[in-house]
């Protein structure tokens, strides 16, 4: 693995010290040698080296290159990349070739990023372990034999296995942060509306956000600068200008930040060792205890919303327009969510459960917003338990509980990030932070500080 940071690598390529072609070639060789074991990458971009060569030619001609000049990017298979297969980890779309680039991909290309390939994932993003993919589970490079986490399993594993510089995932209730924690890397869920969802084959349109995963905070910050911003293709996107997140000199003053912890999260932590490693990491900040009395309802709130919105979104997979009929070709977890959404949506229920879930969603969002009146950053674990071994029997309830600490951020629409802070039983553990919606600059400043302390 390179000792250079993401920004140092980008600068070395932009200055001609490293060629983009040699950089991408090394990643392709690593994928060839290790992907059979990890199963993180489903398809490679046949034009990756050609795209890298075009970057080298721009540099040789002294032309200006973009923020991602020559960096290798792997993309979750539910984000459309023109002419590459976007199968969502499902046999339903096994041979679906995306006819256009998602907004985020257009922005990456405009900044000279190189798309290396498409990442494995839980089928249609339905899962928290990376095991529901129709193309086999993703192995955790940081703890072989254990799940990589999901649903952005292949994206996180690709970063951890050194298959790319940065990966893109999607996060509905923790699908970036969960695998980032399990694989010992950095992962970011942007504020809802910060990044365009156009070109994302979504799980739940009111909760999903595309976000970056990288080995360091600056890698995620750099990608956030590129993919953030208003899009005419997505009416939920913010008009707010994009901050220079990767410039440390423009970050918030960490010494003045007020940090919050919550005993309400501690109660939900099944493995108390996880909470201890998190609380110890921020003890020097003398964090304030905050009350979040409805946070224990996040799982019960999250899943009715996901079931109904997923059921609605999958009606287009009828076997006539896209691939196969989803009910005839999907796995058990996808079918469970479709049937659950269908049941909740039945006319006799008159939207009762969905409306109730929306009301509690608003209450959780209100509680978090009130908490941010007294603190700048809320610190909490990422998952309540350590990752389990691939193939081990785990109940549906236990699998859903993976989202207990991550789901509230999606329900509230705030930004959240994960950074590795240690290991338990030789398995990585990630510290998670929440910040108020739109305050990515504060989030990155705090994550950079934690990263600098860890690397001392």
N, C-alpha and C positions, 0 to 999 in steps of 0.2 A: 504494500500500500504506500502511496506517495506520502512524503512528509510535508508536502506543500499544502497550505490551506486552499479552499476553493478560490478565493480572490487572488492568491499568489499564483495559482495555476492559470487562471484567466489572464493575469498580467504577463506571465511568462509566454503564453501563446500570442497575445497581442503584440508583444515586443519582438517576437520571432525567436526567442530562446528555445522554445519548444514548438514543434510544428503540430498543427491540429490533426494532420493525418497520422502522425506517430502516436499522438495522444489517444485518438479514437481507436487506432489499430491495437493498442495495448488493452483497451477495454474489451474489444472483440475477442482477443486471444484469451483473456481471463474468463469471459463468458463461455467460450468454447471448452475450456478446461474444467470449469466448475459448475456450469449450469445444470448438468445432468444430476448432480448431487443436490443442488439447492432448489432447482425448478422454479426460478424467479422470473425468467424471461420466456414468453411464449413465442414471440416472433421478432426477428431482426429487420431493421430497415436496410434493404439492399443498396440504398443510395447514401448510406452514412459516410463512407469514405469519400465519395464524390462531393458530398456537402462539405466535408472537412477540407477537401482540396480547394474548394471555392473560397473558404475563409483564408487559407494560406496564400492564395493568389491575391486577395484583397490586401493582405498585410505586406506582401512583396511589392505591391504597387503603391504602398504608402497611403492607401485609402483608409478612411475611418472605419473601424469595426465596432460591433455592438457590445453591450454589457456582458453577453454570454459567449464572447468570441471563442469558438472551438471547444466549449465545454460539452460533455456528453450527457444527454438527458434520456431517461427511460420513463415511459408514460403508462399509467394504469390503463388496462384494456377496456375501460368504459369511457375513455376520452377519445374523441375522433381525431385521427391523424390521416390525412388524405392518402389513399392507396395502401394503407396498412390495415390489417384485420383488427377490428374492435369487437371482440367476441364476449366481453363481460364475463369471461371465465365460464361460459355456458355453451352447451351443445345447441341451444336454440339459435345462437348467432355464430356458430362454429366457423362459417366461411364468409361472414359479413365484412366486406371491405368498405371502409369509411369513404364517402364520396367528397368530403370536404374537411378542412381543418377547423377544429374548435377555436374559439377566440384566443384561448391561452396558447395554442400551438402557433397561430399566426404571429402572436407577440414574441414567442421564443424564436421563431425563424427570423423575424425582423431584427432581433438582437444577436443573430449569428450563432444561436445555440444549435447543437447537432442532435437530432433525434436518433437514438441508437436502436430502440425497439420498444415492444409492448410488454407490459408486466402482467404476471399471473395475479389472480385475485379471487376472493370468495365470489361465488356465482351471483351475478347481478348485485354485488356488494352486500349480499345477505349472509353475514357471518362475522365472527370476531376472532377467528383463529387461522384463517387461510386454508382451511381443510375442505370447504364445500366446492371448490373449483372442480369443474368437470374434467380438468386436465391434471389433476393430482394436487396434493398439498404442497405448500411452500415450506422448505426446511429453514430453520433459523440459523444463519451463518454465525451468530454470536453464541449459540447454544445448540449445537447440532443434535437433532433428535427431538427437539422441542418445537412447538408451533411458532411461526413468525409473527402471529397476530394478524388481525384482519379489520376491515376487508382489504386494505391496501397492502397485502402480504408481500407480493412480488416487488412492489415499489420500495418498501423498507428493506427487504432482503437484498435487492440490487445495490442499494447504497452500502449496506453493511458488508456485502461480499466484494465490494470494489468493482462493480460492473459499470459504474457511471459516476459522474460528479454530483448530480442532482436528479431526483425523481419527482414525478407528479403523482399525487393520489387524490382521492376524494374522501370527504369526512362527513358522515351523516349523524353519527352519534359517538365518534371516536375512532373512525376507520383509518385515520392518519396517525393519531397520537398513540393508540394501542400498539400497533406494530413498531412504531418508533421506539417506544419504551422497551418492548420485548427484544428488539434487535440492537439496542444501545446506540441510537442515532438521534438526531434532532428532527422534529416534525411539527408543522404549523397548520392549525385550522384558522383561516382568516375570519374576520368579522363577516357576518352574513351580508352579502351585497358588495363586498370589497373586490371580489374576483368574479368575472362573468362565468355563468354556467352554460353558456351557449356551446353546444358540441359535447356536453356531458350526457351520457345515457344514465339518467338519474334514478336513485332509489326513492327519495322523498324530496320533492321540489321545495318544500318550505324549510328544509333543514340542511340540505347538501351544500358543501363548499369544496372547490378544488384548492389544493394547497401543496406546498413543497416539502420534501424530505432531503436531508443532506447530512454529511458527517460533521459539519460545524454550523454554528449559528449564522455566520456571515453568508454561507451558501444558501440557506433558506431566505435570509434577508434580501440577498441579491435577486433571487427568483421572485420574491414578492414584489420587488420594485418593477419587475418586468411584466408580471401577469395581472397586477392590480389596475383598477381604474374603470371608468364608466364605459359601457358598451351599449350601442343602440339595439343590439340583439337580445339584451337581457334587461328588462325594465326594473329589476330589483337592484341593479348595480348603483353604487354611490357616485355622485358628482364630485365628491371630495378629492382633492389633489393627492398624488402618491408621494409619500415621504421617501427620503434617501436613507432607507433602513440600514444599508450595509456600511454607511459612513459613521464610524464610532464617534467622531468628533461632534456629530449632530444628534447624538442620542440623549435621552433624558438623564438627569443627574441622579444616579442610583442611590447616592447617600441620603437623598431627601425623600425617597419613596417609602410609603407606608405599606407594610406587608400584613396580610391577613391569613390566618389559619382557622379551621373550623372543627370543633369537636363533633359536629354533625357528620362530617366526612370520616372522622376517626372511627365512629361507631359502625360505619359501613365497610370498614377495612377488615376483610376476613383474615388476612395474614398481617398481624400487627407489626411484624418486622418491617414491612413496607412503609407503614406510617412513620415509624421511628427514623428510618433513613431519610425520609423527606423532611420531617420536622427538625432533625439534627442539621440538615444542610442549610437551613435558614435561621437557626437559633440566634446567630449574631445580630439579626435584624430586630430581635425582640418582637416577634409578630403578635398582632392583636387577635384575640379570639372573636370571630364573627358568628352570628346566629343565622342559620339557613334551615328553618324548621320544616320546610316542604321539600328539601332536596332528596329525601328518601323516597319521594314519589316520582322521581325522574324516570325510572324504568317503566313504571305503570303508565306514565304519561306518554313517553316516547314511542312505545310500540304500537298503540292504537293509531297514532298519527302515521307512523311508517307503514303499517299494514294497509290502511285506507289509501294513502297516496301511492304506494307501490302497486296495489291492485289497479288503481285508476291508470297509472302509467304503463302497465303491462298489457292493456287492452289492445295496443297496436301490434303486439306480437301474436297475430292471429293465424300465422302460417301462409298468409297471402301476400303481405307487403314486405315483411322482414323474416328471413329464415324460416324456422319451424314454429308450429303452435307451441307456446310456452308451456301450457299444462301437459303436453304430450312429451316434452323433451327436457324438462328441468329436473333438478334434484329435490330432495325432500324439504330442505329448508326454504327454498324458493316457493315450493308448492304450499308449504305451511303458511307462509305470509300471504300468498294469493288467496287461499281459502279463508284465512282470518280476515283479510280486508273485504272479501266478498260478504262474509257474514255480518261484519260491522256495518257495511254499507246498505244492507237490506232495508227496504222501504219501511218495514214494520218497526225498525228501531228509530226511524225518523232522525237519524244523525245524532242520537242521544250520546253515544260513547265518544264519537269524534268531537262533538261540541264540548263535552265534559273535559276531554283531554286538552283541548285548546284553552279552556278556562284555567286549568292547572298549569299549563305551559306559560300562560301570561303571569300567573302568580309566582312561578319560579323565576321568570325574567324580572319581575318587580322586586323580588327579594334580593337578587344579585345586584340589581341597579341600586338599591338602597345600600347594600354592602359597599359598593364602589363610592358612595358618598363619604365613607370613613377610611377606606384603604385604596391604594392604587393597584395593588396586585394581590390576587388570592392564590395561595400555594396549596396544592393538594396532591395526593397520589394520582397515578394514571389508571391503574387497575387495582382492584381489591385483592387479587391473587396473582401468583406467579404463573407464567405460561405452563400449560400442561404438555405432556409428551404426545407426539403425533400418533393418532390412532387410539388413544386411551378413551375410555368411556366417560363422558361428561354429560350431565343432564342439560336439557334445553334451558332450564331455569338458571343453572350455573353459567352456561354460555352467555345468556342475556345479561347476567350480572357483571360481565366484563365492562359494560357501558355505564356502570353506576356513577363513576367519577368523571366520565367524559361527556355523557349525554346532556347534562345541564347547560353546558356552553352552547350546544346546538339549539336547545330549546330557547335560550336567552338571546342567541344571535351574537354573542360576544366573541372576541378573539381568544385563542388559547394555543399554548405551545408546550412541547415536551423536550427535555434535555436529560441525557443520562447522568446519574449522580452516584452510581455505585452498583454493586452486585450482591445478590443473596443466593447462596448455593451455586455460585458461579454463573448466575443468570442475570442479565442487565435489569436495572430498575430505573425508570424515568421519573423525574420530578416534573409535575405539570403546573402551569400557571394560567390563570384567567386574567384578562384585563377588559375594561369596558369597551363596548363596540367602538371601533375606529381608533383605538389607542394602541395600534401595533407598534408605534415608536417606543412606548413605555415597555411593552412586552419584550421587544428585542433588546432594549437596554438592560433589562433585568436578566434575561437569558444569557447575554454576553458576559455579564458580571459573574453569574454562576459558573459559566464555562471557564472563565479566567481563574476562578478560585480552584476549580477541580484540577486544572492543568498546572497549578503551581508546584 
